[in-house]
Amino acid sequence: APLRQDWRTDEALQAIIKAGNHAGGSTVFIIPDDPRIHSPLATMAYLNKTPLDIRVASWDHIADTKADIVVTKDGQWMTPPHFLERINRSVIWFEDNKGMFRLIAKIGMPDNSNLLIYKRN
């Protein structure tokens, strides 16, 4: 049932596209490895031929200085426990470097959390 809820994918993708680098595409780091978030965003970006390099924190990617846009979420994550070490490295990097980014969108989710989208200053 949670996958059938409205996870506001269109709204999130539009915020990312609006903030992105239109010439060469943007690198988007999605910190929670949550299939309700990253799978629909990646699918919609592909179907819309949006030039986004989407990286998910646990997929052998750590958020770093290549990040143009960081997507994170407050509240509970639906993250497999064996990915938490990798994800935590991205969380720590982002917290240490949050001053390089500004919040551009806060989108309410069906689980009473917020999807937070940050763009590099």
N, CA and C atoms as an extended XYZ file, in Angstrom:
363
Properties=species:S:1:pos:R:3:atomname:S:1:resname:S:1:resid:I:1 pbc="F F F"
N         0.800       -1.212        0.000 N   ALA     1
C         0.000        0.000        0.000 CA  ALA     1
C         0.841        1.276        0.000 C   ALA     1
N         1.966        1.359        0.756 N   PRO     2
C         2.731        2.603        0.737 CA  PRO     2
C         3.220        2.993       -0.657 C   PRO     2
N         3.510        2.022       -1.505 N   LEU     3
C         3.984        2.344       -2.845 CA  LEU     3
C         2.875        2.921       -3.717 C   LEU     3
N         1.622        2.677       -3.364 N   ARG     4
C         0.499        3.199       -4.148 CA  ARG     4
C         0.062        4.585       -3.678 C   ARG     4
N         0.670        5.091       -2.615 N   GLN     5
C         0.329        6.421       -2.127 CA  GLN     5
C         0.982        7.486       -3.016 C   GLN     5
N         0.531        8.710       -2.871 N   ASP     6
C         1.072        9.802       -3.669 CA  ASP     6
C         2.358       10.323       -3.026 C   ASP     6
N         3.491        9.921       -3.584 N   TRP     7
C         4.789       10.341       -3.054 CA  TRP     7
C         5.287       11.605       -3.743 C   TRP     7
N         4.395       12.309       -4.441 N   ARG     8
C         4.637       13.637       -5.006 CA  ARG     8
C         5.857       13.667       -5.924 C   ARG     8
N         6.010       12.594       -6.702 N   THR     9
C         7.164       12.460       -7.589 CA  THR     9
C         7.229       13.588       -8.608 C   THR     9
N         6.089       13.922       -9.220 N   ASP    10
C         6.093       14.989      -10.230 CA  ASP    10
C         6.560       16.311       -9.630 C   ASP    10
N         6.045       16.628       -8.465 N   GLU    11
C         6.421       17.886       -7.810 CA  GLU    11
C         7.908       17.901       -7.469 C   GLU    11
N         8.419       16.792       -6.939 N   ALA    12
C         9.840       16.706       -6.587 CA  ALA    12
C        10.707       16.824       -7.834 C   ALA    12
N        10.340       16.110       -8.893 N   LEU    13
C        11.133       16.155      -10.118 CA  LEU    13
C        11.113       17.554      -10.720 C   LEU    13
N         9.970       18.222      -10.694 N   GLN    14
C         9.897       19.586      -11.236 CA  GLN    14
C        10.782       20.543      -10.437 C   GLN    14
N        10.834       20.387       -9.119 N   ALA    15
C        11.706       21.233       -8.298 CA  ALA    15
C        13.174       20.981       -8.649 C   ALA    15
N        13.524       19.717       -8.869 N   ILE    16
C        14.901       19.360       -9.231 CA  ILE    16
C        15.242       19.922      -10.608 C   ILE    16
N        14.341       19.762      -11.564 N   ILE    17
C        14.588       20.265      -12.923 CA  ILE    17
C        14.731       21.783      -12.905 C   ILE    17
N        13.847       22.463      -12.193 N   LYS    18
C        13.880       23.922      -12.122 CA  LYS    18
C        15.208       24.415      -11.543 C   LYS    18
N        15.736       23.686      -10.564 N   ALA    19
C        16.975       24.099       -9.899 CA  ALA    19
C        18.221       23.647      -10.637 C   ALA    19
N        18.066       22.728      -11.566 N   GLY    20
C        19.221       22.063      -12.156 CA  GLY    20
C        19.993       22.874      -13.164 C   GLY    20
N        21.125       22.306      -13.536 N   ASN    21
C        21.994       22.858      -14.571 CA  ASN    21
C        21.466       22.349      -15.907 C   ASN    21
N        20.856       23.214      -16.678 N   HIS    22
C        20.185       22.778      -17.904 CA  HIS    22
C        21.153       22.473      -19.044 C   HIS    22
N        22.344       23.022      -18.987 N   ALA    23
C        23.286       22.808      -20.084 CA  ALA    23
C        23.851       21.385      -20.064 C   ALA    23
N        24.416       20.990      -18.939 N   GLY    24
C        25.077       19.698      -18.901 CA  GLY    24
C        24.428       18.681      -17.990 C   GLY    24
N        23.274       19.005      -17.470 N   GLY    25
C        22.640       18.094      -16.523 CA  GLY    25
C        23.138       18.364      -15.116 C   GLY    25
N        22.540       17.691      -14.165 N   SER    26
C        22.877       17.892      -12.766 CA  SER    26
C        23.119       16.555      -12.088 C   SER    26
N        24.009       16.561      -11.099 N   THR    27
C        24.212       15.393      -10.268 CA  THR    27
C        23.327       15.537       -9.049 C   THR    27
N        22.418       14.574       -8.878 N   VAL    28
C        21.449       14.601       -7.791 CA  VAL    28
C        21.775       13.468       -6.834 C   VAL    28
N        22.106       13.796       -5.588 N   PHE    29
C        22.333       12.782       -4.566 CA  PHE    29
C        21.056       12.612       -3.763 C   PHE    29
N        20.553       11.397       -3.713 N   ILE    30
C        19.388       11.074       -2.915 CA  ILE    30
C        19.901       10.293       -1.713 C   ILE    30
N        19.797       10.886       -0.533 N   ILE    31
C        20.410       10.263        0.636 CA  ILE    31
C        19.590        9.106        1.187 C   ILE    31
N        18.284        9.199        1.386 N   PRO    32
C        17.624        7.991        1.889 CA  PRO    32
C        17.476        6.961        0.775 C   PRO    32
N        17.928        5.753        1.016 N   ASP    33
C        17.728        4.678        0.036 CA  ASP    33
C        16.311        4.154        0.255 C   ASP    33
N        15.358        4.891       -0.251 N   ASP    34
C        13.948        4.601       -0.017 CA  ASP    34
C        13.290        4.391       -1.374 C   ASP    34
N        12.850        3.171       -1.690 N   PRO    35
C        12.310        2.906       -3.027 CA  PRO    35
C        11.076        3.726       -3.363 C   PRO    35
N        10.418        4.274       -2.356 N   ARG    36
C         9.255        5.125       -2.625 CA  ARG    36
C         9.700        6.469       -3.176 C   ARG    36
N        10.988        6.783       -3.028 N   ILE    37
C        11.508        8.076       -3.465 CA  ILE    37
C        12.424        7.940       -4.667 C   ILE    37
N        13.510        7.149       -4.547 N   HIS    38
C        14.487        7.163       -5.630 CA  HIS    38
C        14.011        6.459       -6.890 C   HIS    38
N        13.293        5.356       -6.775 N   SER    39
C        12.851        4.636       -7.983 CA  SER    39
C        11.914        5.480       -8.844 C   SER    39
N        10.855        6.088       -8.257 N   PRO    40
C         9.990        6.924       -9.099 CA  PRO    40
C        10.712        8.140       -9.679 C   PRO    40
N        11.613        8.771       -8.910 N   LEU    41
C        12.334        9.927       -9.435 CA  LEU    41
C        13.226        9.530      -10.608 C   LEU    41
N        13.960        8.440      -10.450 N   ALA    42
C        14.835        7.980      -11.531 CA  ALA    42
C        14.021        7.592      -12.765 C   ALA    42
N        12.913        6.914      -12.562 N   THR    43
C        12.061        6.498      -13.683 CA  THR    43
C        11.475        7.700      -14.399 C   THR    43
N        10.928        8.659      -13.642 N   MET    44
C        10.329        9.843      -14.253 CA  MET    44
C        11.386       10.676      -14.983 C   MET    44
N        12.580       10.803      -14.408 N   ALA    45
C        13.649       11.556      -15.069 CA  ALA    45
C        14.015       10.892      -16.387 C   ALA    45
N        14.102        9.559      -16.393 N   TYR    46
C        14.436        8.825      -17.614 CA  TYR    46
C        13.341        8.998      -18.667 C   TYR    46
N        12.094        8.825      -18.266 N   LEU    47
C        10.982        8.917      -19.222 CA  LEU    47
C        10.848       10.325      -19.798 C   LEU    47
N        11.190       11.331      -19.003 N   ASN    48
C        11.115       12.720      -19.475 CA  ASN    48
C        12.401       13.177      -20.154 C   ASN    48
N        13.353       12.247      -20.305 N   LYS    49
C        14.650       12.562      -20.914 CA  LYS    49
C        15.323       13.762      -20.239 C   LYS    49
N        15.222       13.774      -18.915 N   THR    50
C        15.818       14.835      -18.114 CA  THR    50
C        17.282       14.505      -17.866 C   THR    50
N        18.195       15.437      -18.155 N   PRO    51
C        19.625       15.146      -17.983 CA  PRO    51
C        20.061       15.199      -16.517 C   PRO    51
N        19.691       14.178      -15.763 N   LEU    52
C        20.072       14.103      -14.358 CA  LEU    52
C        20.932       12.877      -14.126 C   LEU    52
N        22.003       13.047      -13.384 N   ASP    53
C        22.823       11.926      -12.934 CA  ASP    53
C        22.366       11.651      -11.504 C   ASP    53
N        21.471       10.666      -11.351 N   ILE    54
C        20.893       10.376      -10.042 CA  ILE    54
C        21.745        9.335       -9.338 C   ILE    54
N        22.190        9.678       -8.139 N   ARG    55
C        23.004        8.774       -7.326 CA  ARG    55
C        22.313        8.598       -5.984 C   ARG    55
N        22.183        7.365       -5.570 N   VAL    56
C        21.540        7.055       -4.290 CA  VAL    56
C        22.639        6.684       -3.304 C   VAL    56
N        22.531        7.195       -2.090 N   ALA    57
C        23.616        7.103       -1.115 CA  ALA    57
C        24.147        5.691       -0.921 C   ALA    57
N        23.315        4.680       -0.944 N   SER    58
C        23.810        3.342       -0.646 CA  SER    58
C        24.323        2.608       -1.877 C   SER    58
N        24.130        3.155       -3.058 N   TRP    59
C        24.537        2.462       -4.285 CA  TRP    59
C        25.989        2.757       -4.625 C   TRP    59
N        26.882        2.489       -3.688 N   ASP    60
C        28.313        2.734       -3.865 CA  ASP    60
C        28.623        4.190       -4.175 C   ASP    60
N        27.756        5.082       -3.808 N   HIS    61
C        28.006        6.507       -3.981 CA  HIS    61
C        27.956        7.152       -2.605 C   HIS    61
N        28.848        8.063       -2.378 N   ILE    62
C        28.825        8.863       -1.168 CA  ILE    62
C        28.639       10.302       -1.627 C   ILE    62
N        27.733       11.012       -1.000 N   ALA    63
C        27.542       12.413       -1.352 CA  ALA    63
C        28.889       13.120       -1.214 C   ALA    63
N        29.227       13.928       -2.200 N   ASP    64
C        30.509       14.618       -2.181 CA  ASP    64
C        30.396       15.928       -2.941 C   ASP    64
N        31.532       16.516       -3.241 N   THR    65
C        31.532       17.837       -3.864 CA  THR    65
C        30.948       17.844       -5.269 C   THR    65
N        30.655       16.707       -5.858 N   LYS    66
C        30.026       16.667       -7.178 CA  LYS    66
C        28.523       16.932       -7.096 C   LYS    66
N        27.972       16.933       -5.905 N   ALA    67
C        26.522       17.079       -5.750 CA  ALA    67
C        26.074       18.483       -6.129 C   ALA    67
N        25.183       18.576       -7.117 N   ASP    68
C        24.538       19.845       -7.457 CA  ASP    68
C        23.266       20.009       -6.639 C   ASP    68
N        22.582       18.889       -6.423 N   ILE    69
C        21.313       18.875       -5.708 CA  ILE    69
C        21.349       17.704       -4.738 C   ILE    69
N        20.893       17.931       -3.512 N   VAL    70
C        20.804       16.859       -2.522 CA  VAL    70
C        19.342       16.721       -2.121 C   VAL    70
N        18.848       15.487       -2.193 N   VAL    71
C        17.486       15.182       -1.778 CA  VAL    71
C        17.588       14.344       -0.514 C   VAL    71
N        16.928       14.781        0.534 N   THR    72
C        16.900       14.017        1.762 CA  THR    72
C        15.483       14.059        2.319 C   THR    72
N        15.291       13.504        3.480 N   LYS    73
C        13.944       13.367        4.017 CA  LYS    73
C        14.048       13.415        5.529 C   LYS    73
N        13.120       14.133        6.150 N   ASP    74
C        13.081       14.054        7.608 CA  ASP    74
C        12.148       12.905        7.988 C   ASP    74
N        12.076       12.593        9.250 N   GLY    75
C        11.227       11.471        9.663 CA  GLY    75
C        11.898       10.136        9.392 C   GLY    75
N        11.115        9.087        9.371 N   GLN    76
C        11.646        7.727        9.216 CA  GLN    76
C        11.965        7.413        7.755 C   GLN    76
N        13.057        6.677        7.556 N   TRP    77
C        13.432        6.211        6.224 CA  TRP    77
C        13.072        4.745        6.103 C   TRP    77
N        12.699        4.326        4.923 N   MET    78
C        12.445        2.909        4.659 CA  MET    78
C        13.723        2.330        4.058 C   MET    78
N        14.771        2.270        4.862 N   THR    79
C        16.108        1.906        4.394 CA  THR    79
C        16.511        0.539        4.915 C   THR    79
N        17.007       -0.345        4.034 N   PRO    80
C        17.508       -1.629        4.527 CA  PRO    80
C        18.676       -1.411        5.493 C   PRO    80
N        18.694       -2.098        6.630 N   PRO    81
C        19.738       -1.867        7.645 CA  PRO    81
C        21.163       -2.056        7.125 C   PRO    81
N        21.366       -2.970        6.174 N   HIS    82
C        22.736       -3.212        5.702 CA  HIS    82
C        23.275       -2.061        4.851 C   HIS    82
N        22.444       -1.065        4.505 N   PHE    83
C        22.919        0.108        3.767 CA  PHE    83
C        23.226        1.289        4.689 C   PHE    83
N        22.886        1.177        5.965 N   LEU    84
C        22.974        2.335        6.847 CA  LEU    84
C        24.381        2.909        6.980 C   LEU    84
N        25.410        2.066        6.965 N   GLU    85
C        26.769        2.587        7.099 CA  GLU    85
C        27.098        3.528        5.944 C   GLU    85
N        26.801        3.110        4.715 N   ARG    86
C        27.074        3.960        3.552 CA  ARG    86
C        26.230        5.227        3.594 C   ARG    86
N        24.962        5.062        3.941 N   ILE    87
C        24.060        6.205        3.990 CA  ILE    87
C        24.523        7.201        5.050 C   ILE    87
N        24.944        6.698        6.201 N   ASN    88
C        25.402        7.580        7.267 CA  ASN    88
C        26.620        8.402        6.846 C   ASN    88
N        27.489        7.828        6.008 N   ARG    89
C        28.633        8.603        5.509 CA  ARG    89
C        28.152        9.797        4.686 C   ARG    89
N        27.103        9.590        3.877 N   SER    90
C        26.543       10.697        3.104 CA  SER    90
C        25.855       11.709        3.995 C   SER    90
N        25.151       11.225        5.010 N   VAL    91
C        24.480       12.126        5.945 CA  VAL    91
C        25.521       13.007        6.641 C   VAL    91
N        26.602       12.399        7.109 N   ILE    92
C        27.659       13.156        7.795 CA  ILE    92
C        28.285       14.177        6.847 C   ILE    92
N        28.579       13.749        5.591 N   TRP    93
C        29.144       14.685        4.619 CA  TRP    93
C        28.199       15.863        4.412 C   TRP    93
N        26.915       15.571        4.248 N   PHE    94
C        25.962       16.645        3.981 CA  PHE    94
C        25.832       17.583        5.181 C   PHE    94
N        25.777       17.039        6.380 N   GLU    95
C        25.684       17.889        7.566 CA  GLU    95
C        26.921       18.786        7.688 C   GLU    95
N        28.103       18.236        7.374 N   ASP    96
C        29.340       19.018        7.445 CA  ASP    96
C        29.406       20.100        6.372 C   ASP    96
N        28.710       19.912        5.261 N   ASN    97
C        28.793       20.821        4.115 CA  ASN    97
C        27.470       21.502        3.784 C   ASN    97
N        26.543       21.467        4.703 N   LYS    98
C        25.209       22.009        4.444 CA  LYS    98
C        25.241       23.493        4.084 C   LYS    98
N        26.256       24.207        4.544 N   GLY    99
C        26.382       25.626        4.225 CA  GLY    99
C        26.593       25.899        2.744 C   GLY    99
N        26.993       24.896        1.979 N   MET   100
C        27.183       25.050        0.532 CA  MET   100
C        25.860       24.939       -0.224 C   MET   100
N        24.775       24.635        0.485 N   PHE   101
C        23.486       24.386       -0.151 CA  PHE   101
C        22.407       25.259        0.477 C   PHE   101
N        21.323       25.436       -0.282 N   ARG   102
C        20.151       26.120        0.269 CA  ARG   102
C        18.919       25.288       -0.040 C   ARG   102
N        17.980       25.303        0.886 N   LEU   103
C        16.737       24.550        0.734 CA  LEU   103
C        15.893       25.215       -0.341 C   LEU   103
N        15.483       24.434       -1.351 N   ILE   104
C        14.658       24.998       -2.428 CA  ILE   104
C        13.248       24.421       -2.439 C   ILE   104
N        13.041       23.279       -1.780 N   ALA   105
C        11.696       22.697       -1.755 CA  ALA   105
C        11.540       21.820       -0.527 C   ALA   105
N        10.355       21.886        0.045 N   LYS   106
C         9.975       21.035        1.173 CA  LYS   106
C         8.598       20.484        0.807 C   LYS   106
N         8.546       19.182        0.579 N   ILE   107
C         7.339       18.559        0.044 CA  ILE   107
C         6.812       17.548        1.050 C   ILE   107
N         5.575       17.720        1.480 N   GLY   108
C         4.954       16.806        2.436 CA  GLY   108
C         4.697       15.442        1.816 C   GLY   108
N         5.048       14.395        2.564 N   MET   109
C         4.897       13.020        2.102 CA  MET   109
C         3.761       12.316        2.852 C   MET   109
N         3.236       11.212        2.309 N   PRO   110
C         2.121       10.516        2.950 CA  PRO   110
C         2.445        9.904        4.313 C   PRO   110
N         3.740        9.715        4.615 N   ASP   111
C         4.102        9.142        5.915 CA  ASP   111
C         4.346       10.237        6.960 C   ASP   111
N         3.840       11.445        6.682 N   ASN   112
C         3.974       12.609        7.562 CA  ASN   112
C         5.402       13.120        7.684 C   ASN   112
N         6.251       12.782        6.744 N   SER   113
C         7.601       13.321        6.691 CA  SER   113
C         7.631       14.399        5.611 C   SER   113
N         8.788       14.980        5.405 N   ASN   114
C         8.993       15.970        4.356 CA  ASN   114
C        10.177       15.573        3.505 C   ASN   114
N        10.016       15.673        2.203 N   LEU   115
C        11.124       15.515        1.282 CA  LEU   115
C        11.788       16.884        1.178 C   LEU   115
N        13.077       16.943        1.427 N   LEU   116
C        13.816       18.194        1.444 CA  LEU   116
C        14.776       18.218        0.271 C   LEU   116
N        14.675       19.228       -0.570 N   ILE   117
C        15.509       19.318       -1.755 CA  ILE   117
C        16.396       20.559       -1.620 C   ILE   117
N        17.704       20.337       -1.687 N   TYR   118
C        18.690       21.392       -1.528 CA  TYR   118
C        19.465       21.575       -2.832 C   TYR   118
N        19.792       22.823       -3.133 N   LYS   119
C        20.597       23.138       -4.308 CA  LYS   119
C        21.899       23.783       -3.840 C   LYS   119
N        22.979       23.456       -4.558 N   ARG   120
C        24.275       24.067       -4.252 CA  ARG   120
C        24.188       25.577       -4.493 C   ARG   120
N        24.759       26.336       -3.577 N   ASN   121
C        24.773       27.817       -3.714 CA  ASN   121
C        25.587       28.241       -4.905 C   ASN   121
